Amino acid sequence: MAVEFGEVQMKFAELIWGKEPVGSGELVRLCAEMFGWKKSTTYTVLKKLCDKGLFQNNDGVVTSLISKDDFYTRKSEEFVDEAFGGSLPAFLAAFTSRQKLSEKEIAEIRKIIDEAKE
């Protein structure tokens, strides 16, 4: 699922995930308030994200086909695959080369690794 998003599309997606199920009329109202969009702009962006398989608009009710957590998990996997050849150790080495991990972060990572072993 390689889905490229601009910043505005991400904010729009976040809005839907935060409000779903949301009526399309309510979505138009929210987008006018938050983004200054016209009705046609809201429906254009919604259609693009529906065509990408993220959301659906059935009988005027917008819901997600992919949860926010699943979306970000997939995007993270894509990033590691593209930027680090799928190597999580290479990603962590790059990440920690400039930013040291706290003891809490190290403990959380150890817990994730331990749970992945099971």
C-alpha positions in Angstrom: 0.0 0.0 0.0 2.2 2.8 -1.2 0.1 5.9 -0.6 1.7 9.3 -0.9 0.0 12.0 1.1 0.6 15.7 1.2 0.3 17.6 4.5 -3.3 18.7 3.8 -4.4 15.2 2.9 -2.9 13.9 6.2 -4.8 16.5 8.2 -8.0 15.6 6.3 -7.4 11.9 7.0 -6.7 12.6 10.7 -10.0 14.5 10.8 -11.9 11.5 9.4 -10.2 9.1 11.7 -11.0 11.3 14.7 -14.6 11.8 13.8 -15.7 8.6 12.1 -18.3 7.6 11.3 -18.9 11.1 10.0 -21.7 12.3 7.7 -20.4 13.8 4.5 -22.4 17.0 5.2 -20.7 17.3 8.6 -17.4 16.6 7.0 -18.0 19.5 4.6 -18.8 21.8 7.5 -15.7 20.7 9.4 -13.4 21.2 6.4 -14.9 24.7 5.8 -14.1 25.6 9.4 -10.7 23.9 9.6 -9.3 24.4 6.1 -11.4 27.0 4.5 -12.5 24.5 1.9 -15.5 24.7 -0.4 -17.9 21.7 -0.6 -16.4 20.7 -3.9 -12.8 20.6 -2.5 -13.9 18.4 0.4 -15.5 15.9 -2.0 -12.6 16.0 -4.4 -10.1 15.2 -1.6 -12.4 12.6 -0.1 -12.8 10.9 -3.5 -9.0 10.7 -4.0 -8.6 9.1 -0.6 -11.5 6.7 -1.3 -9.9 5.8 -4.6 -6.6 5.0 -2.7 -8.6 2.6 -0.5 -8.3 4.4 2.8 -11.9 5.6 3.2 -15.4 4.9 1.9 -18.4 7.0 1.5 -21.5 4.9 1.8 -24.9 6.6 1.7 -23.3 9.9 2.9 -21.4 8.3 5.8 -17.6 8.4 5.7 -15.7 5.6 7.4 -12.2 4.3 7.2 -11.2 1.1 5.4 -7.8 1.2 7.1 -7.4 2.2 10.7 -5.1 5.1 11.6 -2.7 2.7 13.5 -2.6 0.3 10.5 -1.9 3.1 8.2 1.0 4.4 10.2 2.4 0.9 10.7 2.4 0.4 6.9 3.9 3.8 6.3 6.7 3.0 8.8 7.4 -0.3 7.2 7.5 1.4 3.7 10.0 4.0 5.0 12.3 1.4 6.5 12.1 -0.7 3.4 12.8 2.2 1.0 15.4 4.1 3.1 17.2 1.2 4.8 16.6 -1.8 2.6 14.2 -3.2 5.1 16.8 -3.3 7.9 15.4 -2.3 11.2 18.9 -2.4 12.8 20.2 0.0 10.1 17.3 2.3 10.8 18.0 2.3 14.6 21.7 2.8 14.0 20.9 5.9 11.9 18.3 7.2 14.3 20.6 6.9 17.3 23.7 8.3 15.7 22.5 11.8 16.4 19.9 11.3 19.1 20.7 9.2 22.1 17.9 7.0 23.6 16.7 7.5 27.1 16.6 4.6 29.6 12.9 4.6 29.2 13.1 4.3 25.4 15.7 1.5 25.7 13.4 -0.4 28.1 10.4 0.1 25.7 12.4 -1.2 22.7 13.7 -4.2 24.7 10.1 -5.0 25.6 9.0 -4.8 22.0 11.9 -7.1 21.0 11.0 -9.6 23.8 7.4 -9.6 22.7 8.4 -10.1 19.1 10.4 -13.2 20.1 7.4 -15.0 21.4 
